[in-house]
Amino acid sequence: MICPKCEYEYLDSITVCPDCNSELVTKENFEGHLIHPNDWVIVYSCAEDLEADMLKSNLEGADIEVLILNQNDHNFPVIGDLSVIKVLVKKEDAQDASAIIDDINSAS
């Protein structure tokens, strides 16, 4: 049994994590819900956090799971906006996500 939050492994007889009180799951169930980089593709890149967040909201509204990869480094001062923010979806949702993003961008 594994805690999905702490990721500590416990004996099969324990059902609740003693550290965070989360319900434990089987090792197979835990590994089946891990995020693997090979399962995700970049469907959009932008420079603004707001734009990425708005796209994420629209895609999640269509039941598409979304990750935002923000490569903006606030510790390194630069002139202008050189940040790169990527919107990622699962491979099987890439075509639908791209169509939604295209519809949003064509409407503006």
Helices and strands as residue ranges (DSSP letters): H 27-32, G 37-39, E 40-46, H 49-61, E 66-70, E 85-90, G 91-93, H 94-107
